[in-house]
Amino acid sequence: MLERFTALQAIERHPLLAFFARRPVTVCVLLTATTVIGLIGMQLMPLELFPSGLESRTISVTVPYSRADAVS
C-alpha cells in the first residue's frame, strides 16, 4: 500500500529533497553552473586520434568464459 506522510515526516525522512523543493532557484543555479563548467571543461579537454602513450597499433581483448571450448 502507498504510505502517506505529513510534511514534517517527509522532511525528516528526505531532508535533501525537502531542501531542493523549498529552493527551486538554487536548483536552477546549481544545474546551470554544473552545465557551464562541464561545457568549459569539454572545450579545454585535448582530443587526440592516437594518444601519445599508445605504442602498439593492435588491441587484444580477452574475456574468460568458463565451460567454453577454444576456437581456432
OpenMM code with the backbone's topology and positions (N, CA, C; nanometers):
from openmm import Vec3, app, unit

residues = "MET LEU GLU ARG PHE THR ALA LEU GLN ALA ILE GLU ARG HIS PRO LEU LEU ALA PHE PHE ALA ARG ARG PRO VAL THR VAL CYS VAL LEU LEU THR ALA THR THR VAL ILE GLY LEU ILE GLY MET GLN LEU MET PRO LEU GLU LEU PHE PRO SER GLY LEU GLU SER ARG THR ILE SER VAL THR VAL PRO TYR SER ARG ALA ASP ALA VAL SER".split()
positions = [
    Vec3(0.0831, -0.1187, 0.0000),
    Vec3(0.0000, 0.0000, 0.0000),
    Vec3(0.0876, 0.1253, 0.0000),
    Vec3(0.0321, 0.2293, -0.0476),
    Vec3(0.1014, 0.3569, -0.0542),
    Vec3(0.0933, 0.4258, 0.0812),
    Vec3(0.2102, 0.4589, 0.1373),
    Vec3(0.2118, 0.5266, 0.2667),
    Vec3(0.1996, 0.6766, 0.2455),
    Vec3(0.1293, 0.7391, 0.3346),
    Vec3(0.1156, 0.8844, 0.3295),
    Vec3(0.1916, 0.9446, 0.4468),
    Vec3(0.2668, 1.0478, 0.4168),
    Vec3(0.3464, 1.1134, 0.5186),
    Vec3(0.2992, 1.2568, 0.5341),
    Vec3(0.3148, 1.3083, 0.6536),
    Vec3(0.2911, 1.4508, 0.6729),
    Vec3(0.4142, 1.5244, 0.6206),
    Vec3(0.4026, 1.6537, 0.6068),
    Vec3(0.5154, 1.7323, 0.5556),
    Vec3(0.6357, 1.7211, 0.6480),
    Vec3(0.6128, 1.7208, 0.7779),
    Vec3(0.7229, 1.7113, 0.8733),
    Vec3(0.7921, 1.5752, 0.8634),
    Vec3(0.7150, 1.4680, 0.8480),
    Vec3(0.7743, 1.3354, 0.8332),
    Vec3(0.8553, 1.3261, 0.7037),
    Vec3(0.8048, 1.3855, 0.5977),
    Vec3(0.8765, 1.3829, 0.4702),
    Vec3(1.0085, 1.4586, 0.4808),
    Vec3(1.0085, 1.5716, 0.5506),
    Vec3(1.1313, 1.6499, 0.5683),
    Vec3(1.2321, 1.5713, 0.6505),
    Vec3(1.1847, 1.5018, 0.7531),
    Vec3(1.2751, 1.4238, 0.8369),
    Vec3(1.3329, 1.3046, 0.7610),
    Vec3(1.2535, 1.2433, 0.6748),
    Vec3(1.2999, 1.1245, 0.6030),
    Vec3(1.3853, 1.1592, 0.4822),
    Vec3(1.3579, 1.2703, 0.4170),
    Vec3(1.4300, 1.3094, 0.2951),
    Vec3(1.4682, 1.4578, 0.3025),
    Vec3(1.5652, 1.4917, 0.3870),
    Vec3(1.5983, 1.6341, 0.4031),
    Vec3(1.6563, 1.6983, 0.2772),
    Vec3(1.7302, 1.6222, 0.1968),
    Vec3(1.7877, 1.6802, 0.0751),
    Vec3(1.6786, 1.7143, -0.0257),
    Vec3(1.5821, 1.6238, -0.0430),
    Vec3(1.4709, 1.6523, -0.1333),
    Vec3(1.3884, 1.7702, -0.0830),
    Vec3(1.3694, 1.7776, 0.0470),
    Vec3(1.2942, 1.8897, 0.1035),
    Vec3(1.3677, 2.0216, 0.0800),
    Vec3(1.5000, 2.0195, 0.0932),
    Vec3(1.5789, 2.1405, 0.0687),
    Vec3(1.5596, 2.1898, -0.0740),
    Vec3(1.5695, 2.0983, -0.1713),
    Vec3(1.5547, 2.1382, -0.3108),
    Vec3(1.4115, 2.1763, -0.3451),
    Vec3(1.3144, 2.1169, -0.2801),
    Vec3(1.1750, 2.1531, -0.3058),
    Vec3(1.1449, 2.2933, -0.2545),
    Vec3(1.2099, 2.3324, -0.1456),
    Vec3(1.1875, 2.4668, -0.0905),
    Vec3(1.2664, 2.5736, -0.1649),
    Vec3(1.3706, 2.5354, -0.2378),
    Vec3(1.4584, 2.6331, -0.3041),
    Vec3(1.4775, 2.5990, -0.4518),
    Vec3(1.3755, 2.6210, -0.5350),
    Vec3(1.3889, 2.5866, -0.6775),
    Vec3(1.4908, 2.6733, -0.7516),
    Vec3(1.5093, 2.7968, -0.7086),
    Vec3(1.6073, 2.8839, -0.7748),
    Vec3(1.7485, 2.8303, -0.7514),
    Vec3(1.7737, 2.7809, -0.6316),
    Vec3(1.9038, 2.7218, -0.6011),
    Vec3(1.9312, 2.6026, -0.6917),
    Vec3(1.8293, 2.5214, -0.7149),
    Vec3(1.8438, 2.4057, -0.8031),
    Vec3(1.8783, 2.4516, -0.9443),
    Vec3(1.8105, 2.5528, -0.9936),
    Vec3(1.8380, 2.6038, -1.1289),
    Vec3(1.9789, 2.6609, -1.1397),
    Vec3(2.0226, 2.7339, -1.0381),
    Vec3(2.1575, 2.7917, -1.0400),
    Vec3(2.2626, 2.6810, -1.0373),
    Vec3(2.2439, 2.5803, -0.9518),
    Vec3(2.3392, 2.4695, -0.9454),
    Vec3(2.3433, 2.3913, -1.0762),
    Vec3(2.2277, 2.3676, -1.1359),
    Vec3(2.2222, 2.2957, -1.2628),
    Vec3(2.2903, 2.3754, -1.3737),
    Vec3(2.2647, 2.5046, -1.3788),
    Vec3(2.3270, 2.5896, -1.4802),
    Vec3(2.4783, 2.5960, -1.4612),
    Vec3(2.5226, 2.6114, -1.3362),
    Vec3(2.6662, 2.6179, -1.3087),
    Vec3(2.7349, 2.4870, -1.3456),
    Vec3(2.6728, 2.3752, -1.3130),
    Vec3(2.7306, 2.2450, -1.3469),
    Vec3(2.7396, 2.2270, -1.4978),
    Vec3(2.6363, 2.2690, -1.5692),
    Vec3(2.6365, 2.2577, -1.7148),
    Vec3(2.7441, 2.3462, -1.7769),
    Vec3(2.7560, 2.4690, -1.7302),
    Vec3(2.8561, 2.5618, -1.7848),
    Vec3(2.9971, 2.5108, -1.7568),
    Vec3(3.0218, 2.4645, -1.6354),
    Vec3(3.1543, 2.4120, -1.6014),
    Vec3(3.1858, 2.2887, -1.6859),
    Vec3(3.0875, 2.2036, -1.7081),
    Vec3(3.1074, 2.0857, -1.7925),
    Vec3(3.1379, 2.1223, -1.9362),
    Vec3(3.0674, 2.2204, -1.9901),
    Vec3(3.0927, 2.2635, -2.1279),
    Vec3(3.2304, 2.3270, -2.1424),
    Vec3(3.2701, 2.4080, -2.0451),
    Vec3(3.4039, 2.4688, -2.0484),
    Vec3(3.5104, 2.3603, -2.0401),
    Vec3(3.4911, 2.2646, -1.9498),
    Vec3(3.5868, 2.1550, -1.9366),
    Vec3(3.5960, 2.0714, -2.0622),
    Vec3(3.4830, 2.0507, -2.1283),
    Vec3(3.4824, 1.9729, -2.2516),
    Vec3(3.5587, 2.0460, -2.3625),
    Vec3(3.5470, 2.1780, -2.3685),
    Vec3(3.6185, 2.2551, -2.4697),
    Vec3(3.7691, 2.2574, -2.4435),
    Vec3(3.8086, 2.2543, -2.3167),
    Vec3(3.9509, 2.2606, -2.2821),
    Vec3(4.0192, 2.1243, -2.2861),
    Vec3(3.9428, 2.0163, -2.2946),
    Vec3(3.9998, 1.8821, -2.2936),
    Vec3(4.0652, 1.8523, -2.4285),
    Vec3(4.1917, 1.8096, -2.4274),
    Vec3(4.2579, 1.7793, -2.5547),
    Vec3(4.1993, 1.6528, -2.6170),
    Vec3(4.1933, 1.6521, -2.7492),
    Vec3(4.1400, 1.5387, -2.8230),
    Vec3(4.2473, 1.4887, -2.9185),
    Vec3(4.2829, 1.3610, -2.9051),
    Vec3(4.3846, 1.3018, -2.9906),
    Vec3(4.3284, 1.1760, -3.0544),
    Vec3(4.3580, 1.1571, -3.1830),
    Vec3(4.3139, 1.0359, -3.2511),
    Vec3(4.3881, 0.9146, -3.1963),
    Vec3(4.5198, 0.9263, -3.1831),
    Vec3(4.6018, 0.8228, -3.1225),
    Vec3(4.6787, 0.8868, -3.0074),
    Vec3(4.6447, 0.8556, -2.8836),
    Vec3(4.7153, 0.9148, -2.7695),
    Vec3(4.8645, 0.8834, -2.7735),
    Vec3(4.9443, 0.9731, -2.7195),
    Vec3(5.0897, 0.9582, -2.7261),
    Vec3(5.1391, 0.8360, -2.6489),
    Vec3(5.0700, 0.7905, -2.5489),
    Vec3(5.1123, 0.6741, -2.4720),
    Vec3(5.0839, 0.5421, -2.5400),
    Vec3(5.0101, 0.5421, -2.6498),
    Vec3(4.9736, 0.4193, -2.7204),
    Vec3(5.0816, 0.3861, -2.8228),
    Vec3(5.1613, 0.2816, -2.7936),
    Vec3(5.2706, 0.2455, -2.8835),
    Vec3(5.2289, 0.1395, -2.9840),
    Vec3(5.1486, 0.0450, -2.9433),
    Vec3(5.1090, -0.0644, -3.0309),
    Vec3(4.9858, -0.0244, -3.1107),
    Vec3(4.9773, -0.0737, -3.2332),
    Vec3(4.8626, -0.0425, -3.3176),
    Vec3(4.7563, -0.1522, -3.3114),
    Vec3(4.7753, -0.2497, -3.2240),
    Vec3(4.6765, -0.3572, -3.2111),
    Vec3(4.6190, -0.3577, -3.0704),
    Vec3(4.4973, -0.4026, -3.0600),
    Vec3(4.4299, -0.4136, -2.9316),
    Vec3(4.3855, -0.5582, -2.9157),
    Vec3(4.4123, -0.6149, -2.8001),
    Vec3(4.3733, -0.7521, -2.7714),
    Vec3(4.2728, -0.7511, -2.6568),
    Vec3(4.1598, -0.8153, -2.6782),
    Vec3(4.0565, -0.8246, -2.5754),
    Vec3(4.0417, -0.9708, -2.5375),
    Vec3(4.0593, -1.0024, -2.4103),
    Vec3(4.0474, -1.1389, -2.3610),
    Vec3(3.9348, -1.1438, -2.2593),
    Vec3(3.8399, -1.2330, -2.2833),
    Vec3(3.7264, -1.2476, -2.1929),
    Vec3(3.7201, -1.3926, -2.1478),
    Vec3(3.7409, -1.4191, -2.0190),
    Vec3(3.7309, -1.5566, -1.9717),
    Vec3(3.5850, -1.6023, -1.9703),
    Vec3(3.5616, -1.7195, -2.0255),
    Vec3(3.4264, -1.7740, -2.0298),
    Vec3(3.4368, -1.9207, -1.9927),
    Vec3(3.3892, -1.9561, -1.8759),
    Vec3(3.4025, -2.0935, -1.8287),
    Vec3(3.3164, -2.1880, -1.9118),
    Vec3(3.3617, -2.3117, -1.9213),
    Vec3(3.2928, -2.4180, -1.9951),
    Vec3(3.2828, -2.3886, -2.1447),
    Vec3(3.3797, -2.3191, -2.1983),
    Vec3(3.3790, -2.2904, -2.3421),
    Vec3(3.5013, -2.3547, -2.4062),
    Vec3(3.4843, -2.4069, -2.5246),
    Vec3(3.5951, -2.4662, -2.5985),
    Vec3(3.6721, -2.3567, -2.6715),
    Vec3(3.8002, -2.3824, -2.6910),
    Vec3(3.8828, -2.2878, -2.7652),
    Vec3(3.8461, -2.2944, -2.9128),
    Vec3(3.8362, -2.1802, -2.9740),
    Vec3(3.8044, -2.1716, -3.1164),
    Vec3(3.9319, -2.1325, -3.1884),
    Vec3(3.9678, -2.2092, -3.2897),
    Vec3(4.0911, -2.1773, -3.3614),
    Vec3(4.0617, -2.1075, -3.4909),
] * unit.nanometer
topology = app.Topology()
chain = topology.addChain("A")
for resn in residues:
    res = topology.addResidue(resn, chain)
    for name in ("N", "CA", "C"):
        topology.addAtom(name, app.Element.getBySymbol(name[0]), res)
